[in-house]
Amino acid sequence: MARKAVSRKRSARGGLSHLDAKGKARMVDVGAKPVTDREAVAAGEVTMSAAALRLIRRGDVAKGDPLQTARLAGIMAAKQTSALIPLCHPLPLSHISVELSPIARGYRIEARVRTSGRTGVEMEALTAVSVAALTIYDMVKAVDKEMVIGGICLLEKKGGRSGHYRRRGRNQLAVRSRG
């Protein structure tokens, strides 16, 4: 009961914008917000066994090239974010890039998404990274079911009322700090 009261108070003060005064989920009305250029960058990593890594790097994965497939899956996922995340607004995206870079035990995935709109594209960038990572897992799971997807985070966002945000530190992901 006390938890509900806190939720109501926060949303009434504007702290949790996706809750109404009664604590019910709602889509935020962004109609009065100005259209601004917005950009978000997110990243994550997939770590895997040496055998799985060798297959990818030699181009011997039976299902095809997991990196190119993951790049396309990430781009497609960013465009479908509002269909996947219930309270996200559909946005006209002007740019989506998904880059996959080799790291010692797998791949780092970075997505950059841009729009000119009334709300940001953080969820689109995070969705692109997540789905790209899941695609790599799907394509290589026959060889390594113990792959780890992790460290998915927002690195940077630009535009909008809250301005510029950049993750502090060296933008290292949680996966790297574990081992």
C-alpha positions as CSV (number, residue, x, y, z in Angstrom):
1,M,0.0,0.0,0.0
2,A,2.8,2.4,0.9
3,R,4.5,1.6,-2.4
4,K,1.4,2.8,-4.4
5,A,1.3,6.0,-2.5
6,V,4.9,6.7,-3.4
7,S,4.2,6.0,-7.1
8,R,1.3,8.4,-7.1
9,K,3.3,11.1,-5.4
10,R,6.2,10.7,-7.9
11,S,4.0,10.8,-11.0
12,A,2.0,13.7,-9.7
13,R,5.3,15.6,-9.3
14,G,6.5,14.5,-12.8
15,G,9.1,12.1,-11.5
16,L,7.7,9.0,-13.3
17,S,6.2,10.3,-16.5
18,H,4.7,6.9,-17.6
19,L,2.4,6.8,-14.6
20,D,-0.7,8.9,-14.1
21,A,-1.8,10.4,-10.7
22,K,-3.3,7.0,-9.7
23,G,-0.2,5.0,-10.5
24,K,-1.6,3.6,-13.8
25,A,0.7,3.1,-16.8
26,R,0.1,5.7,-19.6
27,M,1.7,6.9,-22.7
28,V,3.2,10.4,-22.3
29,D,1.6,13.1,-24.4
30,V,4.5,14.7,-26.3
31,G,2.3,16.8,-28.5
32,A,3.4,20.1,-27.0
33,K,7.1,19.4,-27.0
34,P,9.2,21.1,-29.7
35,V,10.7,19.0,-32.5
36,T,14.4,18.8,-32.1
37,D,17.2,16.8,-33.5
38,R,17.9,13.8,-31.3
39,E,20.5,11.0,-31.3
40,A,21.2,8.1,-29.0
41,V,24.1,5.6,-28.9
42,A,23.9,2.3,-27.0
43,A,26.2,-0.7,-26.7
44,G,26.5,-4.2,-25.5
45,E,28.5,-7.3,-25.9
46,V,28.2,-11.0,-26.7
47,T,30.9,-13.3,-25.3
48,M,31.3,-16.9,-26.4
49,S,33.5,-19.9,-26.6
50,A,36.7,-20.1,-28.6
51,A,35.0,-22.6,-30.9
52,A,32.1,-20.3,-31.7
53,L,34.4,-17.4,-32.2
54,R,36.6,-19.3,-34.6
55,L,33.5,-20.3,-36.7
56,I,32.4,-16.7,-37.0
57,R,35.8,-15.3,-37.8
58,R,36.5,-18.0,-40.4
59,G,33.0,-17.5,-42.0
60,D,32.0,-21.1,-41.3
61,V,28.7,-20.7,-39.5
62,A,26.2,-23.1,-41.1
63,K,23.3,-20.5,-41.0
64,G,25.4,-17.8,-42.8
65,D,27.1,-14.7,-41.6
66,P,25.9,-13.9,-38.1
67,L,27.5,-10.4,-38.1
68,Q,25.7,-9.1,-41.2
69,T,22.5,-10.8,-40.1
70,A,22.8,-9.2,-36.7
71,R,23.4,-5.8,-38.2
72,L,20.2,-6.0,-40.3
73,A,18.2,-7.4,-37.4
74,G,19.3,-4.5,-35.2
75,I,18.3,-2.0,-37.8
76,M,14.9,-3.7,-38.3
77,A,14.4,-3.9,-34.5
78,A,15.1,-0.1,-34.0
79,K,12.3,0.6,-36.6
80,Q,9.9,-1.7,-34.7
81,T,10.6,-0.5,-31.1
82,S,7.2,1.0,-30.6
83,A,5.6,-2.4,-31.4
84,L,7.8,-4.1,-28.9
85,I,7.9,-1.6,-25.9
86,P,4.3,-0.8,-25.0
87,L,4.7,2.9,-24.0
88,C,7.2,4.0,-26.8
89,H,6.0,6.4,-29.4
90,P,6.4,5.4,-33.1
91,L,9.1,7.7,-34.5
92,P,10.3,8.6,-38.0
93,L,14.0,7.5,-37.8
94,S,16.4,9.4,-40.0
95,H,19.4,7.2,-39.3
96,I,20.2,3.8,-37.8
97,S,23.7,2.2,-37.7
98,V,24.7,-1.0,-36.0
99,E,28.4,-1.8,-35.8
100,L,29.9,-5.0,-34.6
101,S,33.5,-5.0,-33.5
102,P,35.6,-8.1,-32.5
103,I,36.7,-8.2,-28.8
104,A,38.9,-10.9,-27.2
105,R,36.0,-13.3,-26.4
106,G,33.2,-12.1,-28.7
107,Y,31.8,-9.0,-30.2
108,R,30.9,-5.5,-29.1
109,I,27.7,-4.1,-30.6
110,E,27.1,-0.4,-30.9
111,A,24.0,1.2,-32.3
112,R,23.4,4.9,-33.2
113,V,19.9,6.2,-34.0
114,R,18.8,9.6,-35.0
115,T,15.5,11.4,-35.5
116,S,14.0,14.9,-35.6
117,G,11.1,14.6,-33.2
118,R,9.4,15.3,-29.9
119,T,10.9,12.4,-28.0
120,G,14.2,10.7,-27.9
121,V,15.5,7.5,-29.5
122,E,17.2,5.8,-26.5
123,M,14.9,2.9,-26.6
124,E,15.4,2.4,-30.3
125,A,19.2,2.3,-29.9
126,L,18.9,-0.1,-26.9
127,T,16.5,-2.3,-28.8
128,A,18.9,-2.4,-31.8
129,V,21.8,-3.6,-29.7
130,S,19.6,-6.2,-27.9
131,V,18.2,-7.8,-31.0
132,A,21.6,-7.8,-32.8
133,A,23.0,-9.7,-29.8
134,L,20.1,-12.1,-29.8
135,T,20.6,-12.7,-33.5
136,I,24.2,-13.7,-33.0
137,Y,23.1,-16.0,-30.2
138,D,20.5,-17.6,-32.5
139,M,22.9,-18.2,-35.3
140,V,25.7,-19.7,-33.2
141,K,23.7,-21.5,-30.4
142,A,24.2,-24.9,-32.0
143,V,27.9,-24.6,-31.2
144,D,27.7,-22.6,-27.9
145,K,24.6,-22.4,-25.8
146,E,26.6,-20.7,-23.0
147,M,27.1,-17.4,-24.8
148,V,26.6,-14.4,-22.6
149,I,24.8,-11.2,-23.7
150,G,25.4,-8.3,-21.4
151,G,26.5,-4.9,-20.6
152,I,23.7,-3.3,-22.7
153,C,23.6,0.3,-21.8
154,L,23.0,3.8,-23.1
155,L,26.3,5.5,-23.9
156,E,25.1,8.9,-25.1
157,K,22.0,10.9,-26.0
158,K,21.7,14.3,-27.5
159,G,18.7,16.6,-28.0
160,G,15.5,17.3,-26.1
161,R,14.8,19.1,-22.9
162,S,17.2,17.1,-20.8
163,G,20.1,18.0,-23.2
164,H,23.3,16.0,-23.7
165,Y,24.0,12.9,-21.6
166,R,27.2,10.9,-21.8
167,R,27.9,7.8,-19.7
168,R,30.7,8.6,-17.2
169,G,34.0,6.9,-17.2
170,R,35.5,5.2,-20.3
171,N,32.1,3.9,-21.5
172,Q,33.2,0.4,-20.5
173,L,30.5,-2.2,-20.3
174,A,29.6,-4.3,-17.3
175,V,30.6,-7.5,-19.2
176,R,34.2,-6.3,-19.4
177,S,34.5,-5.5,-15.7
178,R,33.4,-9.0,-14.7
179,G,36.3,-10.8,-16.2
